Every structure is written in C-alpha cells, then in structure tokens.
C-alpha cells in the first residue's frame, strides 16, 4: 500500500507518494516516508506537511 502526503498550503497541489517494493507495516512505511520528505526539504508543523516551496518557517 502506498503512503501519500499532500502539501497543507491552500494554493499548492504538491504531493509525495511512496510505495515500498516489499511489504512493510504501515507505521514503518509512514516513518520512512516522512524521513525522506524531511531530507528533501518538506516541513511538518503541528501535523501539517508543507512542501519546500511553502514552508511556514
């Protein structure tokens, strides 16, 4: 099953989708995806994800 994250900014359609090659538990898949997003410049503010173009910081 794929894990998808959308940018929380009102006017943004950016999203990221990750699907593992081998089965893994959903919680581990979400952790790995969020770690990869952080490395790519995405930010998580109070549970809302923002792409690098719309970082609220």
One Martini backbone bead per residue (centre of mass of N, CA, C, O) as a GRO file, in nm:
protein
   57
    1UNK     BB    1   0.099   0.035   0.020
    2UNK     BB    2   0.059   0.365  -0.006
    3UNK     BB    3   0.218   0.680   0.082
    4UNK     BB    4   0.059   1.000   0.127
    5UNK     BB    5   0.155   1.352   0.072
    6UNK     BB    6   0.029   1.679   0.132
    7UNK     BB    7   0.014   2.000   0.095
    8UNK     BB    8  -0.120   2.252   0.324
    9UNK     BB    9  -0.137   2.458   0.126
   10UNK     BB   10  -0.394   2.614  -0.034
   11UNK     BB   11  -0.220   2.663  -0.334
   12UNK     BB   12  -0.127   2.344  -0.334
   13UNK     BB   13  -0.038   2.032  -0.534
   14UNK     BB   14   0.166   1.896  -0.375
   15UNK     BB   15   0.320   1.564  -0.369
   16UNK     BB   16   0.380   1.241  -0.202
   17UNK     BB   17   0.485   0.905  -0.300
   18UNK     BB   18   0.507   0.579  -0.131
   19UNK     BB   19   0.628   0.250  -0.244
   20UNK     BB   20   0.711  -0.051  -0.159
   21UNK     BB   21   0.860  -0.347  -0.265
   22UNK     BB   22   0.812  -0.446   0.022
   23UNK     BB   23   0.654  -0.537   0.278
   24UNK     BB   24   0.520  -0.307   0.527
   25UNK     BB   25   0.434  -0.147   0.782
   26UNK     BB   26   0.261   0.145   0.796
   27UNK     BB   27   0.433   0.288   1.018
   28UNK     BB   28   0.712   0.246   0.876
   29UNK     BB   29   0.638   0.381   0.611
   30UNK     BB   30   0.577   0.664   0.726
   31UNK     BB   31   0.854   0.716   0.852
   32UNK     BB   32   1.024   0.689   0.593
   33UNK     BB   33   0.876   0.912   0.435
   34UNK     BB   34   0.924   1.152   0.632
   35UNK     BB   35   1.232   1.137   0.622
   36UNK     BB   36   1.256   1.190   0.317
   37UNK     BB   37   1.111   1.463   0.318
   38UNK     BB   38   1.306   1.613   0.505
   39UNK     BB   39   1.551   1.578   0.310
   40UNK     BB   40   1.376   1.750   0.077
   41UNK     BB   41   1.229   2.004   0.264
   42UNK     BB   42   1.012   1.921   0.433
   43UNK     BB   43   0.746   2.019   0.664
   44UNK     BB   44   0.636   1.973   1.011
   45UNK     BB   45   0.340   2.140   1.139
   46UNK     BB   46   0.130   2.023   1.349
   47UNK     BB   47   0.067   1.782   1.124
   48UNK     BB   48   0.160   1.963   0.882
   49UNK     BB   49   0.246   1.961   0.542
   50UNK     BB   50   0.532   2.111   0.365
   51UNK     BB   51   0.672   2.224   0.106
   52UNK     BB   52   0.952   2.392   0.005
   53UNK     BB   53   0.769   2.641  -0.117
   54UNK     BB   54   0.574   2.639   0.182
   55UNK     BB   55   0.725   2.724   0.428
   56UNK     BB   56   0.633   2.858   0.748
   57UNK     BB   57   0.937   2.942   0.857
   0.00000   0.00000   0.00000
